[in-house]
Structure formats: C-alpha cells, structure tokens
Amino acid sequence: MTGGVRVIGVAADAASGGDPTAPVQAALVAAGVPVEGRVLVDDEEAAIERALGPEAPLAVVVAGPGGSAGETVRRVLARLSGTRLVLNERMLAALEASYRRHDRPLPRRAERLALLPQGATPWPGDEGEPAWAVDTPRGAFAVVPRGTPSAALSAQLINFARSLVGARGVVTRTLRTAGVSLGDVEDRLAEWLGREGDVAVSTVPADGEVWVRLRARGTTVEAATAALGAVESRVTAALGDDWYGRDGETLEQVVGHKLRARGLTVATAESCTGGLVGHRLTNVAGSSAWFERGVIVYSNRAKQELLGVPEDVLKAHGAVSAPCAEAMARGICAAAQTPCGVAITGIAGPDGGTPQKPVGTVFIGVAVAGKVTARRFRFSGDRAAVKWQSAQMALDMLRRRLGGP
C-alpha cells in the first residue's frame, strides 16, 4: 500500500460547485498527516469505485450519510468490504440524539441513514451528521460530512489517520464471534481494550455478531505481522468457541467447511425464516457437495405432511415450541436421508405474539448423527431482523455441534 491518505469528494455534479475535499485535506495537513492526493467524482457507483480503487492505508470520503451521494457511498463500501448494509444501532442512536437537540423526532425516512456496511464504526459527537469508518480488504475508509470538520471530528479523523499511516507497516485482522454478547466479549478482552501499544484492539457490534478488530503497526509489514500474531493468539484463546472466523469468513462458509471436512450433508426445514438459512448456505461456492435440500413448512399441515410432525405435538405444544422444532429436525433428516438437519419455527412479527410467546420468540432444532437439541430464543427488532438473527443462531448452533476446527 502507498503511505499517505487519499481524500475523495462525492457530489451530484462534480463539475460544479466548490471542492468539498479542501477543508478535510487542510485539517490533515495541519496535523502533519501526509495526504497523497485528492479527487472529486460524480455521485455514481462505478465512478466512486474507480476512485477508491488504488490501495492506500486510508481513504477519506467526503459525502456524509444523507442524500443520494451518501447512499451510493454506503452501497459501494458494503460491496468492497464483502458485507451487507445493516441497521447500525450506534448510528441510529447518534442520529436520534442529533434530532433531539433540535426538539424534533427522527423522521422515519431518516432511519435509512443508520444503514451502514456490517462492521462499520460510527463517530458520534457532533451535532450534525455522524461520520463513520469501515475496514475492507482494500484498506480503511472514513466517510465524513461536507463542510469544515468540527474540532471533535478533526481529532477523531487525525487520530484514525495517524494509527494507519504513522508507521511503515500496518496490518489488520477482524475476528468474528457469534452467540455471545458485546458485554461478554469486552469483559474477556479487558486487558487489551483501550490500551496503547503496537496492536490496538477494539470491538464492533455487527448484526447478530460481535467482531474484534486488531490493528498492528510496525517499522515494516513483517514486524507488524509478528506483533499482530502474538496478540491474536491470546485474543482467540480468550474468545474460545465463540470465535468462528477471520476477516471475510462468514458463518455459512465455516459451516460448509466443517461439513465437507467431515463428509456430512445437511438439510433444512424452515418456517418463520422462509428459506433464509438455505439461501445463505447455497450462496457458498461448492455447497452442492454438502447441502442436500431445504423445505419451507409455513403451515401446520406442511409440517405434518412433509416432515411427519405428530399432530399431538402441535396440539399439546403448538407449532412454536421446542418439541415441534425437534420433530422438524428429525423429520427433515428422515426425508432427506442426511445426518444433519436444521429446523426453525417462530413468530417474526409484527403480529401473532402472545404473552407466553411474544413476537421474536423462535425455537431452533439441530440434529447431528441422530442427536437432536432445541433452544428457545427471544430476538428483538422488526420482522427482517428476527429472521436474520434466527438464521444466524441456527448456523451457529450447527457450527458448534459439528465441533473442531
């Protein structure tokens, strides 16, 4: 990678108006941060991606989250980071706080501004649009609003830039965890979080997961790599079985690797998730070697006819229950003749909940080699969020049951 910061301005019409990159460049240069160049591009995905193309430790994109430019930048950076746009709770809270300062509620249409690439980190603090940053395989990116940066934003941007370009070698690693809370991860990593040193460790909530980000600096890339390796081994030991992958690895990829390594196949039976688990598994290249089939059994009749769920189970416990999830897992294994099965049944909302089984109640059954287990979950958020979290936990339960590396 080159050694300086690149500053990129995005505008609806780059040929007109002033240069929005000038105030950001001035703030960086005044702080002694090397800026290798700046460019102004149109609000068009291909143009933005070309401008972001050359690898650098850090590119600062001046666009802000609002307007079409902000939306285009979010889509491009999600693609570059190999993730999807998700609701970022910290960004949503910062936006709500900004509107409260003016005694106004956050408009529903403005909630889309809280959609960021999975793993992005907002920089709240200013009264206006929050800036945010994200690491990708092509380098780190910071997205800041147009205009002269405030003192608080300048300080955050300068510190972020110095952490990336202040040494000749910078190496990053993202460790992904599932099935564990942010608070639990931070408790385990207390000795590293917020400490000075050659390796900076931070945590990022990431839509049903918690990511641990390590950034190492050294006089050379080799020195930074060695420093990162020493800390990474201790961090992964602290995370234990809750850690499942590095950098761009997804849960479905890890599950597929385990199934292939063990010579096993899996089938899925889904109700409230509507095939989302099967969709994610079949997104993995080569999944035909270990994914046999999936069925969507939305009604009780479908559960009985396709999976053989006993009628007395449905009458005594209901479709949203542990016994039903277990029967679904057994049924899909029998129908598909696979050693592994995943079953999901629940209430995604917004309607259908009861005091005993409120919206977000989901039961997940997993069968491996004849042994079936089921767990009850209570997920929060809207219908899409409940479906995603259900699929996430189903994959994580299967991962843990398969065991090993």
Residue pairs with C-beta under 8 A, 6 or more apart in sequence:
1 55
1 56
1 57
1 139
1 170
2 36
2 54
2 55
2 56
2 57
3 34
3 36
3 57
3 165
3 168
4 34
4 35
4 36
4 37
4 56
4 57
4 165
5 28
5 33
5 34
5 35
5 36
5 56
5 57
5 58
5 59
5 60
5 161
5 164
5 165
6 35
6 36
6 37
6 38
6 39
6 54
6 56
6 58
6 59
6 60
7 21
7 24
7 25
7 28
7 35
7 37
7 38
7 39
7 59
7 60
7 62
8 21
8 38
8 39
8 40
8 41
8 48
8 51
8 52
8 59
8 60
8 61
8 62
9 19
9 20
9 21
9 38
9 39
9 40
9 41
9 61
9 62
9 63
9 146
10 40
10 41
10 42
10 43
10 48
10 61
10 62
10 63
10 69
10 72
10 73
11 17
11 20
11 40
11 41
11 42
11 43
11 69
12 42
12 43
12 67
12 68
12 69
13 42
14 40
14 41
14 42
14 43
19 38
19 40
20 40
20 62
20 146
20 147
21 38
21 39
21 40
21 62
22 38
23 147
23 148
23 149
24 60
24 62
24 144
24 149
24 157
25 35
25 38
27 149
27 154
27 157
27 158
28 35
28 60
28 157
28 158
28 161
29 35
31 154
31 158
31 162
33 158
33 161
33 162
33 165
34 165
36 56
39 51
41 47
41 48
41 50
41 51
43 68
43 69
43 72
44 72
45 72
45 75
45 76
48 61
48 72
48 73
48 76
49 76
49 79
49 80
52 59
52 61
52 76
52 77
52 80
52 138
52 141
53 138
55 138
55 139
56 139
57 139
57 140
57 164
57 165
57 170
58 139
58 140
58 141
58 142
58 160
58 161
58 164
58 165
59 139
59 140
59 141
59 142
60 141
60 142
60 143
60 144
60 157
60 161
61 73
61 77
61 141
61 142
61 143
61 144
62 144
62 145
62 146
63 69
63 70
63 72
63 73
63 143
63 144
63 145
63 146
64 70
64 129
64 143
64 144
64 145
64 146
65 74
65 91
65 113
65 129
65 130
65 132
65 143
65 145
66 113
66 129
66 145
70 113
70 129
70 143
71 112
73 143
74 85
74 115
74 116
74 117
74 143
75 85
77 117
77 120
77 134
77 136
77 141
77 143
78 84
78 85
78 117
78 118
80 136
80 137
80 138
80 141
81 117
81 118
81 119
81 134
81 135
81 136
81 137
82 136
82 137
82 248
83 117
83 118
83 119
84 117
84 118
85 115
85 116
85 117
85 118
86 115
86 116
86 117
86 118
86 206
86 207
87 111
87 114
87 115
87 207
87 381
87 385
88 114
88 115
88 116
88 120
88 122
88 132
89 114
89 205
90 121
90 122
90 124
90 205
91 113
91 114
91 116
91 120
91 122
91 124
91 130
91 132
92 106
92 111
92 114
93 124
94 122
94 124
94 130
95 106
95 110
95 111
95 113
95 114
95 130
96 106
97 124
98 127
98 128
98 129
98 130
99 105
99 106
99 107
99 110
101 127
113 129
116 122
116 132
116 134
117 134
118 206
118 207
119 134
119 135
119 174
119 204
119 206
119 211
119 213
120 132
120 133
120 134
120 204
121 132
121 133
121 134
121 202
121 204
122 130
122 131
122 132
123 130
123 131
123 132
123 133
123 153
123 156
124 130
125 152
125 153
125 156
126 150
126 152
126 153
128 145
128 147
129 145
131 142
131 143
131 144
131 145
131 153
131 156
131 157
132 142
132 143
133 140
133 141
133 142
133 143
133 160
134 140
134 141
134 143
135 141
135 172
135 174
135 213
137 247
137 248
140 160
140 164
140 172
142 157
142 160
142 161
144 153
144 157
149 157
163 170
163 200
163 215
163 217
164 170
164 215
166 217
167 217
167 218
167 219
167 224
168 218
168 219
168 220
168 221
169 216
169 217
169 218
169 219
169 220
169 221
169 222
169 223
169 224
169 225
170 215
170 216
170 217
170 221
170 224
171 215
171 216
171 218
171 221
171 224
171 225
171 228
172 213
172 214
172 215
172 216
173 213
173 214
173 216
173 228
173 232
173 246
173 247
174 211
174 212
174 213
174 214
174 246
174 247
175 211
175 212
175 213
175 214
175 232
175 235
175 236
175 239
175 243
175 245
175 246
176 206
176 209
176 211
176 243
176 244
176 245
176 246
176 249
176 251
177 185
177 209
177 210
177 211
177 212
177 239
177 242
177 243
177 244
178 208
178 209
178 242
178 244
178 251
178 392
178 393
178 395
178 396
178 399
179 242
179 393
179 396
179 397
179 400
180 210
180 239
180 242
181 210
182 203
182 205
182 210
185 203
185 210
185 212
185 239
185 242
186 193
186 203
188 238
188 239
189 201
189 203
189 212
189 235
189 238
189 239
192 199
192 201
192 231
192 235
193 201
193 202
193 203
195 201
198 216
198 217
198 218
198 224
198 227
199 214
199 215
199 216
199 217
199 227
199 228
199 230
199 231
200 214
200 215
200 216
201 212
201 213
201 214
201 231
201 235
202 212
202 213
202 215
203 210
203 211
203 212
203 213
204 210
204 211
204 212
204 213
205 211
207 388
208 388
208 389
208 392
208 393
209 392
212 235
212 239
212 243
214 228
214 231
214 232
214 235
216 224
216 225
216 227
216 228
216 231
217 224
217 227
218 224
218 225
218 226
218 227
236 243
241 400
244 251
244 254
244 396
244 399
245 251
245 253
245 254
250 280
250 284
251 280
251 392
251 395
251 396
251 399
252 280
252 281
252 283
252 284
252 395
253 284
254 399
255 266
255 281
255 395
255 398
255 399
255 402
256 281
256 284
256 286
256 287
256 290
256 291
258 399
258 402
258 404
259 265
259 266
259 290
259 340
259 402
260 286
260 289
260 290
261 404
262 402
262 404
264 290
264 338
264 339
264 340
264 368
264 402
265 290
265 291
265 292
265 336
265 338
265 339
265 340
266 281
266 290
266 291
266 292
266 338
266 340
266 341
266 342
266 398
267 291
267 292
267 293
267 294
267 295
267 332
267 333
267 335
267 336
267 338
267 340
267 341
267 342
268 275
268 277
268 278
268 281
268 293
268 294
268 295
268 332
268 341
268 342
268 343
269 294
269 295
269 297
269 306
269 307
269 328
269 329
269 331
269 332
269 341
269 342
269 343
269 344
270 276
270 277
270 278
270 294
270 295
270 296
270 297
270 343
270 344
271 296
271 297
271 298
271 303
271 319
271 328
271 344
271 345
271 346
272 344
272 345
272 346
272 347
272 348
272 362
272 386
272 387
272 390
273 344
273 348
273 387
273 390
273 391
273 394
274 296
274 298
274 387
275 294
275 296
276 387
276 388
276 390
276 391
277 294
277 342
277 344
277 391
277 394
277 395
278 291
278 294
280 391
280 395
281 287
281 291
281 294
281 395
282 291
292 336
292 337
292 338
293 336
295 302
295 306
295 307
295 332
295 335
296 302
297 303
297 306
297 307
297 328
300 309
300 314
300 319
303 309
303 314
303 319
303 324
303 327
303 328
303 331
303 345
304 310
304 311
304 314
306 331
306 335
307 327
307 328
307 331
307 332
307 335
308 327
308 331
308 334
308 335
309 324
309 327
309 328
309 331
310 327
313 321
313 323
313 324
313 327
314 324
316 323
317 323
317 324
318 324
318 357
319 345
320 345
320 346
320 347
320 357
320 361
320 362
320 363
321 345
321 363
322 363
322 365
322 374
322 375
322 376
323 374
324 345
324 363
325 343
325 344
325 345
325 363
325 364
325 365
325 374
326 343
326 365
326 372
326 373
326 374
327 365
328 343
328 345
328 365
329 341
329 342
329 343
329 365
329 366
329 367
329 372
329 374
330 341
330 367
330 372
331 341
331 343
332 338
332 341
332 342
332 343
332 367
333 339
333 340
333 341
333 367
339 367
339 368
339 369
339 370
340 366
340 367
340 368
340 369
340 398
340 402
341 365
341 366
341 367
342 364
342 365
342 366
342 367
342 394
342 395
342 397
342 398
343 364
343 365
343 366
343 367
344 362
344 363
344 364
344 365
344 390
344 391
344 394
345 362
345 363
346 360
346 361
346 362
346 363
346 377
346 386
346 390
347 353
347 357
347 358
347 359
347 360
347 361
347 362
348 359
348 360
348 362
348 383
348 386
348 387
348 390
349 359
349 360
349 382
349 383
349 386
350 359
350 382
350 383
351 359
352 359
353 359
353 360
353 361
358 378
359 386
360 377
360 378
360 379
360 380
360 381
360 386
361 376
361 377
361 378
362 376
362 377
362 378
362 379
362 386
362 389
362 390
362 393
363 374
363 375
363 376
363 377
364 374
364 375
364 377
364 390
364 393
364 394
364 397
365 372
365 373
365 374
366 372
366 373
366 374
366 394
366 397
366 398
366 401
368 398
368 401
368 402
373 397
373 401
375 393
375 397
377 389
377 390
377 393
379 385
379 386
379 389
379 390
380 386
381 389
